[in-house]
Amino acid sequence: MRTAVIQFPGSNCDADALHAAQMNLDPSARFVWHTEEGLPSGTDLVILPGGFSYGDHLRSGAVAARSPIMGAVKAHAERGGYVLGICNGFQVLTESGLLPGALSRNRDLHFLCKPVHLQVNNNQTAFTSAYAPGQTLEMPIAHGEGNYYADAGTIERLESEGRVIFRYLDNPNGSLNDIAGIISEKGNVLGMMPHPERAVEALLGSEDGQGLFHSLKAVLVK
């Protein structure tokens, strides 16, 4: 399989994402610069990493969503290819229309950087099959705009279709329905604010992020 980690100006979790992917999923995972207009041949998974793409100019993820590479990422998703957006990557996914809703300023208007606890709300997905139903996970967050919002109809649809994949147990930012991560209608695009790539080694304080990469490996590595 092949994994591409997209780099935007201002990405600061790209190396973390690449390391986690190489260690747990795909030793050949590689970076792809945002000005590229195509993904490497045979790409199975695209990771949009955390950070502050374009310095969060206009809105977080707004400029990155219009980078040349995003045309290829959208085409990849439309073909059923897997896409994982973490933190700023989640913001890019909503700004590009690959996921519904928006990420707004945190409830207390402060940047938050700390471990949080999540619950696995749906383990019947390509991203969560290695977890137990309702399992509690610890992962770090690092964001100023992680407050998930969508209109009432969208929230109802996400909930009824089982597309809320991760839910905060100690909601740090005011997200509606404690939403920490959602999946696309096809089940191949996941956006989440917590950082699984920063929770893959005991030295970092948690290994709970490994399950996400192991879940993908079970689907993608034949």
Secondary structure, DSSP 8 states (H G I E B T S, - for coil): --EEEEE-TTB-SHHHHHHHHHHHT-TT-EEEETT-SS--TT--EEEE--B-GGGG-SSTTTTGGGSTHHHHHHHHHHTT-EEEEETHHHHHHHHTTSSSSEEE--TTSS-EEEEEEEEES--SSTTTTTS-TT-EEEEEEEESS-EEE--HHHHHHHHHTT-EEEEESS-SS--GGGEEEEE-TTS-EEEESS-GGGSSBGGGTB-TTHHHHHHHHHHH--
